[in-house]
Amino acid sequence: MTSPVAPETPAPAGTPARKEASPRGRALELQGLRGLAALSTVVFHVWQQYCTYDAAGSHPPVDNPYVGALISLEVIDLFFVMSAYLLTLSYARAALDGEEGGVRPGKVFLFRRAVRILPLYFLAVVVVWSTRNPTLPGDWRDLVEHLTFTHVFDRERIFYTLGPTWSLSLEVAFYLVLVALGPLAVRACRGLRTRRARIALCAAGCAALFALPLAWIAYAHYALGVPHTDWPVYFGPQARFGGFAAGMGLAVLTTALGETRGRLRGRWASALSAAALAGLLALSWSSDPENFAQTFYHPIASVLWFALLYATLRIRHGERQRVRWHGLLRARWATAVGLVSYSLYIWHEPVMLRLDTSGLLPSAQAGFPVAVLVVLLVALAVGTVSYWCVEYPAGLLGRTRDGRGRARDFYPERQEAVATR
């Protein structure tokens, strides 16, 4: 699974003609979707905890392939697509329409991303690593790799300490790629005379970034015969960047369409959402070790999440309230979970393991539903405290710098008073 790190939702494009209605409503829907996906992540990891293994293979706690497909539906690529979409929008608007006011300098972008994810991540890594390594030096290499986001390249330690946080290595890699390629795309588009040419260039770039991981996966699986259990080969950025590329493509597409084109009626948005979810369930149901569905699971899933997000974002004005799916995404409980989803994601695995070793979870597979409820309740409580005590205060550090990276003056009137004396 990946972390549901919530990027700052960009403001709508600058001119009145380009503004979209109800940006707060769309932000709430994305937050609600992030909350649902975070809950799915917790349930999936409890499911994994209650699977048993023997010579005949794995035995899930519920012997029903449809339930297994639903719970095992990985939401990793949804987070990648959503993150890339939100963070690429300002670059897409600058490249296609010259609206560069929303593009922050690279150092400002990276500073805001750092204060958003690093304080909680570093705290959690150090706390969990310390409890599992009570005597020094302990597994110091594991600690160093997690603190430097390089554990994704270590086959033995990729899931150590905080197992799900391997995906933060990919998030960090994406940030670096975006601040490198985004300005290059903006500059390249300045030399193109027509908007159609600029759209074609940006779309081709996103397609190339999506195709490269596809080629790598095919080469590793079919030419080299690398098994799916060689985690760095299939979990590294060279294999998983397709989700980010799909999100970048979604940002380019929505910017290219503008305010009015490509919007869906409520019933068509519902149909597209249902088709995307059905495709994801079918993909999960048909995925088996080393088969085509498993080998290309994440590129295919990225395309389906792309479709679901398009259906969520591009409903015609006035019809959003008619779609029940959107009502669920705007529900207070879903958006509340979405708000604390990063903290929930960070802490839910150590919470689950601590509950298990303390004997507070059922030991038999039949206790899986009870275990899900207990882990969810405790992890949500811990995640909420973590959000308000760590994540939210750390995020306020982003306000210490203005849009150009300069130290923000919070008391300009005092400076004016001194100057007039």
Disulfide bonds with the S-S distance in Angstrom:
none
